[in-house]
Amino acid sequence: MTPILHHIPGARSFRILWLLQEMGITPEIKEWKIQDGSMRSPDFLSKSPAGRIPALEIDGEVIYESGAITEYLCDTRPEHGLGRAPGDPERIPFLEAMHYSETIGHLIAGLNLQWIFLRNPEDRSDTVVKIEAKRLAATLAPIEALLGRQDHILASGFSAADTMYGFSLTAAGRYVRLEQFPNIQAYIARMADRPAHKAAKAMDGERNFPGKDFYEVEA
């Protein structure tokens, strides 16, 4: 049976779309919109209790949270070499990548709320957006240093750690000027040049939520 990916174009479910393409799996895509309330429906909440994407229907299961989906796909399809099993020397950095990428994603989600999803823009807090943008930049600094030493998140080469980080680092560029992180910029370009990434972008669809490419935070 063809897997079903519950997806919003331009959102973190792209991580799973990209990973599936790296594995040669093309899912059926069920597209959702944040603004129309459909993600609070009983049907969607039965698949993702927090009303968030991604959720993936595969192997007779429904899995939510991109880190959990990534680990499941890597564990059940080890022939692709995209995960790191218990006992592997890179198991710890692989697991750290699953969660640190969500630390970055959490800060992006908070900034998305402030800049994009508040019904009344006057409710935006200048203090909050300044602090969160600085925190986001701080999370990028160790990744910038890491990518100065190696081409991928794991020293051995491309893995699902890259499909998790790649989206987070790209999305961070909406709130942090990435020119100050040249190693990250070069990494994003390398990832975008992968055939599976290009294929996933072709399937991603047009972003269906509002927003600008960059939000300037005044000092």
C-alpha positions in Angstrom: 0.0 0.0 0.0 1.3 3.5 -0.9 2.2 5.5 2.2 0.2 8.6 2.9 2.1 11.7 4.1 0.0 14.4 5.8 1.8 17.5 4.7 1.8 21.3 4.5 3.9 22.8 1.6 6.9 24.6 2.9 6.6 23.2 6.4 8.5 20.7 8.5 6.8 17.7 6.9 9.2 18.4 4.0 11.8 16.5 6.1 9.8 13.3 5.7 9.0 13.9 2.0 12.7 14.3 1.4 13.7 11.3 3.4 11.2 9.1 1.6 12.6 10.3 -1.7 16.1 9.3 -0.5 14.7 5.9 0.2 13.0 5.7 -3.2 9.5 5.9 -1.7 6.9 8.2 -3.3 4.0 8.7 -1.0 0.5 9.9 -1.6 0.3 13.4 -0.2 -2.6 14.7 1.8 -2.3 18.4 2.0 -3.6 20.5 4.9 -3.9 24.2 5.7 -3.1 25.8 9.0 -5.7 28.6 8.7 -8.9 26.7 7.9 -9.2 24.8 11.1 -9.1 21.4 9.4 -6.1 20.3 11.5 -8.3 20.5 14.6 -10.8 18.0 13.1 -11.3 14.7 14.9 -10.0 12.9 11.8 -6.7 14.7 11.8 -6.3 14.7 15.6 -6.7 10.9 15.5 -3.5 10.9 13.4 -1.6 13.7 15.1 -2.9 14.5 18.6 -1.3 17.9 18.8 -2.8 18.9 15.4 0.5 19.3 13.7 2.2 17.9 10.6 3.8 15.6 9.7 1.9 12.4 10.2 2.8 9.4 8.1 0.6 6.3 7.4 2.9 3.5 6.5 3.2 -0.3 7.3 -0.3 -0.3 8.8 0.7 2.4 11.3 0.1 6.1 11.7 3.2 7.8 13.1 3.4 11.5 14.1 6.4 13.8 15.0 9.1 14.0 12.4 11.9 12.7 14.6 9.9 9.6 15.5 9.0 9.1 11.8 12.6 9.5 10.8 13.8 7.0 13.4 11.1 4.5 12.4 11.9 4.7 8.7 15.6 4.3 9.3 15.1 1.4 11.7 12.7 -0.5 9.4 14.7 0.2 6.2 18.3 -0.1 7.3 19.4 -1.1 3.8 19.5 2.6 2.8 22.1 3.3 5.4 20.4 6.6 6.5 20.2 5.8 10.2 22.6 4.7 12.9 21.7 1.7 14.9 22.4 1.1 18.6 26.1 0.3 19.0 27.1 2.3 16.0 29.8 4.9 16.9 27.6 7.7 15.5 24.4 6.6 17.3 24.6 9.4 19.8 25.2 12.2 17.3 22.4 10.8 15.2 20.0 10.9 18.1 21.2 14.3 19.1 20.4 15.5 15.6 16.8 14.2 15.8 16.3 16.4 18.9 18.5 19.4 18.3 16.9 20.0 14.9 13.6 20.3 16.9 15.1 22.8 19.3 15.8 24.9 16.2 12.3 24.2 14.9 10.7 25.1 18.3 12.2 28.6 18.1 11.1 29.0 14.5 7.6 28.0 15.4 7.5 30.7 18.1 8.7 33.3 15.6 6.2 32.0 13.1 3.4 32.6 15.7 4.6 36.2 16.4 5.1 37.2 12.8 2.6 35.2 10.8 -0.2 33.6 12.8 -1.3 36.2 15.3 -4.7 37.4 14.2 -3.9 40.9 15.4 -0.4 42.0 14.5 -0.5 44.6 17.2 -0.3 41.8 19.7 3.2 41.0 18.6 5.9 41.5 21.2 9.0 43.3 20.0 10.8 41.9 23.1 9.9 38.3 22.4 10.8 38.5 18.7 14.2 40.0 19.5 15.0 37.4 22.2 13.8 34.5 20.1 15.7 35.6 17.0 18.9 35.9 19.1 18.3 32.5 20.6 17.8 31.0 17.1 21.0 32.5 15.9 22.8 31.1 19.0 21.5 27.6 18.1 23.1 27.9 14.6 26.6 28.8 15.9 27.6 25.2 16.9 26.2 23.9 13.6 28.3 26.5 11.7 31.4 25.3 13.5 30.5 21.6 12.9 30.0 22.2 9.1 33.4 23.9 9.0 34.9 20.6 9.9 32.8 18.2 7.8 30.4 18.2 4.9 27.4 16.6 6.7 25.9 16.5 10.1 27.5 13.1 10.7 31.2 12.8 10.0 30.7 9.6 7.9 28.5 11.3 5.4 24.9 11.9 4.4 22.2 10.5 6.7 18.7 11.2 7.9 20.3 13.7 10.3 20.7 15.8 7.2 17.0 15.5 6.2 16.1 16.7 9.7 18.6 19.6 9.9 18.3 20.6 6.3 14.8 21.9 6.7 15.4 23.6 10.0 18.5 25.5 8.8 16.7 26.6 5.7 13.6 27.8 7.6 15.9 29.6 10.1 16.8 31.9 7.3 13.4 33.6 7.6 14.5 35.2 10.8 18.3 35.1 10.9 20.5 36.4 8.2 22.5 33.4 7.1 25.2 35.4 5.5 26.9 35.3 8.9 26.9 31.5 8.7 28.7 30.8 5.4 29.3 27.1 6.2 25.5 26.7 6.8 24.8 28.5 3.5 27.2 26.2 1.6 25.6 23.1 3.3 22.1 24.2 2.4 23.2 24.6 -1.2 24.8 21.1 -1.2 21.7 19.5 0.2 19.5 21.3 -2.4 21.6 19.8 -5.1 20.8 16.2 -4.1 18.5 14.5 -6.6 16.1 13.3 -3.9 15.9 16.9 -2.5 15.1 18.2 -5.9 12.4 15.5 -6.4 10.9 16.3 -3.0 10.8 20.0 -3.8 9.0 19.2 -7.0 6.3 17.3 -4.9 6.2 19.9 -2.1 3.6 22.2 -3.6 3.0 25.9 -3.3 3.2 27.3 0.3 -0.4 27.8 1.5 0.2 30.0 4.5 1.1 33.7 4.4 4.5 35.1 5.1 7.5 36.9 3.8 10.9 35.4 2.9 12.6 37.4 5.7 11.6 39.3 8.8 13.9 42.0 10.0 14.2 42.3 13.8 15.2 45.8 14.8 18.1 45.9 17.2 
